[in-house]
Amino acid sequence: RMFIPLFLYQEKLIQSPMFYISAYFEARRDEYYESLREISRGNDWTGWCSFFLKAMTAQAQENHQKAARILDLYENEKTRFIEVTHSQHAIKALDFIFTRPVFQASAFTGQAGVPKSTAIRILSILRKEGLFSVLSEKQGRKPAVLAFRELLNIAEGREVF
């Protein structure tokens, strides 16, 4: 399973080796194993190839839908970030969060490309807006860990938070 995306990437059929077909196989585990057994029992490569191509098609469609939902989320959040923060740095903040949907607050203030005081203010506003799930609160020198739940839920294909 792990070699499938690597092979597709090597053959330049995908732009990066991030094609996750195992989810399809896991969801249809019995059919998957039966297809493999039929190769041994009856040399049924046609059945296996058919199953495999259905898996590739289904996974490609799912990936396309996820990408479209992520792009829609980005566009919606772009407007929201600008409206609630009233900051010229809103898009930099958004880009950081889309790049790292689980992050330490200190990483945001240090790496978002926003002046530290502005980053702290933006983060405070976005937390008050309920944009993040708090995975762990700040404790002493240990920074808070936040998660952008909407993006993670889309990426995972299920409710994570």
Secondary structure, DSSP 4 states (H G I P E B T S, - for coil): -THHHHHHHHTTSSSSS----HHHHHHTHHHHHHHHHHHHHH--HHHHHHHHHHHHHHHHHHHHHHHHHHHHHHHHHHHHHHHHH--TTHHHHHHHHHH-SEEEHHHHHHHSSS-HHHHHHHHHHHHHTT-SEEEE--BTTBPPEEE-HHHHHHHHTS---
